[in-house]
Amino acid sequence: MKYYFSIDALPASGHAAWRLQIDGVTWRDAVFAEPLQANDYRIFEPSKATIWHGRRLKQVKGQLQVQPKPGRFDFLTRGIFSHAVLHRCSVAAIPDLTQMQDVIRQHAPHTAWLLYLNIAGQFMMLDTQVMPIIGNLSIAVRGEIASSSAYIGALAADNKTLVRGLFHQFLAGWWQHLNTSRMGVFVPDVSTLRPLEEYIAHIDGWEAESFS
């Protein structure tokens, strides 16, 4: 699988967007999450893209400049922030229900686990007491945090109603992730879901970006 991250900047209003350029300093006007262009800054490793993700920016003389990190109580600060945007140039995988079931089965209850899809479309489990969720660019689509045996472990894995419903939600979230290039997409509510077959067909027909 081949992919890159670009770094886009977006104000809270969403009225404009910018794309970081190859020099790592200048920005061009852009449409948020648009296809890559030749001089756009590209990052292959999620860990390196994380450094840029969520930075606060300010317009100074027509250019964006990185500002100090928001303080502890600045979480409601409005302004321009940077976002890591994923660009794929290979076919997107269709997540596998059996693989999701196996991941649920292999993890023991009574830990605050997060079930998620990674960039490759594989189901993974994250211990939320050890690893962060916010800003984690390994997470393409995420579910709810769960710890009880009703949702984690062998009992949950054998619950066909639970597994099928959860898989349906994750496929919808995966389709949303592919369409928006956003990371950390939350699985949509069950009441908003379209038939499972539609998501499978859409994912199967999804076209990757074409760039060198």
C-alpha positions as CSV (number, residue, x, y, z in Angstrom):
1,M,0.0,0.0,0.0
2,K,1.4,3.4,-1.0
3,Y,0.2,6.6,0.7
4,Y,1.3,10.0,1.8
5,F,0.1,12.6,4.3
6,S,-0.2,16.2,3.3
7,I,-0.6,19.0,5.8
8,D,-3.6,21.2,5.3
9,A,-4.7,24.2,7.4
10,L,-8.3,25.0,8.1
11,P,-10.0,27.7,10.2
12,A,-13.0,26.8,12.4
13,S,-15.4,28.4,9.9
14,G,-14.1,26.3,7.0
15,H,-14.3,29.2,4.7
16,A,-10.7,28.7,3.4
17,A,-7.9,26.1,3.4
18,W,-4.2,26.0,2.7
19,R,-1.6,23.3,1.9
20,L,1.9,23.2,3.2
21,Q,4.6,23.3,0.5
22,I,7.7,21.2,0.0
23,D,10.0,23.7,1.8
24,G,8.0,23.1,5.0
25,V,7.4,26.8,5.4
26,T,5.2,28.3,2.8
27,W,1.5,27.5,2.2
28,R,-0.6,27.7,-1.0
29,D,-4.4,28.3,-1.2
30,A,-6.2,24.9,-1.5
31,V,-9.4,23.1,-1.1
32,F,-9.2,21.0,2.0
33,A,-8.1,17.4,1.3
34,E,-7.7,18.0,-2.4
35,P,-5.4,15.7,-4.5
36,L,-1.7,16.2,-4.1
37,Q,0.2,18.6,-6.4
38,A,3.8,18.4,-7.3
39,N,5.1,21.0,-4.8
40,D,3.0,19.8,-1.8
41,Y,4.8,18.7,1.3
42,R,4.5,14.9,1.6
43,I,5.1,12.7,4.7
44,F,5.1,8.9,4.6
45,E,5.4,8.0,8.2
46,P,2.4,8.6,10.5
47,S,4.7,9.4,13.4
48,K,6.3,12.3,11.5
49,A,2.9,13.6,10.3
50,T,1.8,13.6,13.9
51,I,4.3,16.4,14.6
52,W,2.4,18.7,12.3
53,H,-1.2,17.5,13.2
54,G,-3.1,19.9,15.3
55,R,-0.7,22.9,15.2
56,R,-2.1,26.3,15.7
57,L,-1.4,28.8,12.9
58,K,-1.7,32.5,12.3
59,Q,-1.8,34.6,9.2
60,V,1.1,37.1,9.2
61,K,1.6,39.3,6.1
62,G,-0.3,36.8,3.9
63,Q,1.5,33.7,5.1
64,L,0.7,31.2,7.8
65,Q,3.1,30.9,10.7
66,V,3.2,28.2,13.4
67,Q,2.2,29.4,16.8
68,P,3.1,28.0,20.3
69,K,1.1,25.0,21.3
70,P,-2.2,25.7,22.9
71,G,-2.1,25.8,26.7
72,R,-3.9,23.5,29.0
73,F,-7.0,25.6,29.1
74,D,-7.0,26.7,25.4
75,F,-8.8,23.7,24.0
76,L,-11.7,25.9,22.9
77,T,-9.4,28.4,21.1
78,R,-10.7,29.3,17.7
79,G,-8.4,29.9,14.8
80,I,-6.5,28.1,12.1
81,F,-5.2,24.6,12.8
82,S,-3.3,22.1,10.8
83,H,-4.6,18.7,9.8
84,A,-2.8,15.6,8.5
85,V,-4.6,14.5,5.3
86,L,-4.1,10.9,4.0
87,H,-3.6,10.4,0.2
88,R,-3.7,6.9,-1.2
89,C,-2.4,5.8,-4.6
90,S,-3.4,2.1,-4.2
91,V,-6.7,0.2,-3.9
92,A,-8.4,0.5,-0.6
93,A,-9.0,-2.8,1.2
94,I,-12.4,-4.0,2.2
95,P,-12.3,-4.7,6.0
96,D,-12.8,-8.3,6.9
97,L,-15.5,-9.4,9.4
98,T,-13.7,-12.5,10.5
99,Q,-10.5,-10.5,11.2
100,M,-12.5,-8.1,13.4
101,Q,-14.1,-11.0,15.2
102,D,-10.7,-12.5,15.9
103,V,-9.3,-9.3,17.3
104,I,-12.3,-9.0,19.7
105,R,-11.8,-12.6,20.7
106,Q,-8.1,-12.2,21.4
107,H,-8.4,-9.4,23.9
108,A,-9.4,-9.8,27.5
109,P,-12.2,-7.8,29.1
110,H,-11.7,-5.3,32.0
111,T,-9.3,-3.1,30.1
112,A,-10.4,0.1,28.3
113,W,-9.9,-1.1,24.7
114,L,-10.6,0.9,21.6
115,L,-11.4,-1.2,18.5
116,Y,-10.3,0.7,15.3
117,L,-9.3,0.3,11.6
118,N,-5.8,1.3,10.7
119,I,-4.7,2.9,7.5
120,A,-4.5,-0.5,5.8
121,G,-8.1,-1.3,6.7
122,Q,-7.1,-3.9,9.4
123,F,-8.9,-4.1,12.7
124,M,-6.7,-3.4,15.7
125,M,-7.2,-2.9,19.4
126,L,-5.6,-0.1,21.4
127,D,-5.2,0.1,25.2
128,T,-6.5,3.6,25.9
129,Q,-4.7,3.7,29.2
130,V,-1.4,3.3,27.5
131,M,-1.7,4.9,24.0
132,P,-3.4,8.2,23.0
133,I,-6.5,8.4,20.8
134,I,-6.5,12.1,19.9
135,G,-4.0,12.9,17.2
136,N,-3.1,9.2,16.7
137,L,-2.6,8.9,12.9
138,S,-2.7,5.1,13.0
139,I,-6.4,5.3,13.6
140,A,-8.4,5.7,10.4
141,V,-11.8,4.7,11.9
142,R,-12.6,4.3,15.6
143,G,-15.4,2.8,17.6
144,E,-16.4,3.3,21.2
145,I,-14.1,2.5,24.1
146,A,-15.3,-0.7,25.8
147,S,-14.1,-3.0,28.6
148,S,-16.9,-5.4,29.6
149,S,-17.2,-9.0,28.4
150,A,-20.3,-7.9,26.4
151,Y,-18.0,-6.1,24.0
152,I,-14.6,-7.6,24.4
153,G,-13.4,-11.2,24.5
154,A,-14.8,-14.6,23.4
155,L,-18.4,-13.9,24.6
156,A,-18.6,-10.8,22.5
157,A,-16.9,-12.4,19.5
158,D,-19.6,-15.1,19.5
159,N,-22.4,-12.6,19.6
160,K,-23.5,-12.6,15.9
161,T,-25.8,-9.6,16.3
162,L,-23.2,-7.5,18.0
163,V,-20.4,-8.5,15.5
164,R,-22.6,-7.9,12.4
165,G,-23.9,-4.6,13.6
166,L,-20.4,-3.3,14.6
167,F,-18.9,-4.4,11.3
168,H,-21.7,-2.6,9.5
169,Q,-20.8,0.6,11.4
170,F,-17.1,0.2,10.7
171,L,-17.7,-0.2,6.9
172,A,-19.7,3.0,6.9
173,G,-16.9,4.7,8.8
174,W,-14.3,3.3,6.4
175,W,-16.2,4.6,3.4
176,Q,-16.4,8.1,5.1
177,H,-12.7,8.0,5.8
178,L,-11.9,7.2,2.1
179,N,-14.2,10.0,0.9
180,T,-12.9,12.7,3.2
181,S,-9.3,11.6,3.8
182,R,-9.8,12.4,7.5
183,M,-8.2,10.4,10.2
184,G,-9.9,9.2,13.4
185,V,-13.4,9.0,11.8
186,F,-15.9,7.9,14.4
187,V,-18.3,5.1,13.3
188,P,-21.7,6.6,12.4
189,D,-24.8,5.9,14.4
190,V,-26.8,2.8,13.5
191,S,-29.8,4.9,12.6
192,T,-28.0,6.6,9.7
193,L,-26.6,3.4,8.1
194,R,-27.4,2.4,4.5
195,P,-27.4,-1.3,3.5
196,L,-24.1,-3.1,4.1
197,E,-23.9,-4.1,0.4
198,E,-23.9,-0.5,-0.7
199,Y,-20.8,0.2,1.4
200,I,-19.0,-2.8,0.1
201,A,-19.8,-1.8,-3.5
202,H,-18.7,1.8,-2.9
203,I,-15.4,0.7,-1.3
204,D,-14.7,-1.8,-4.1
205,G,-15.3,0.9,-6.7
206,W,-13.3,3.6,-4.9
207,E,-10.5,5.1,-7.0
208,A,-7.2,6.0,-5.5
209,E,-5.3,9.2,-6.3
210,S,-2.9,9.2,-9.2
211,F,0.4,10.8,-8.4
212,S,4.2,10.0,-8.6
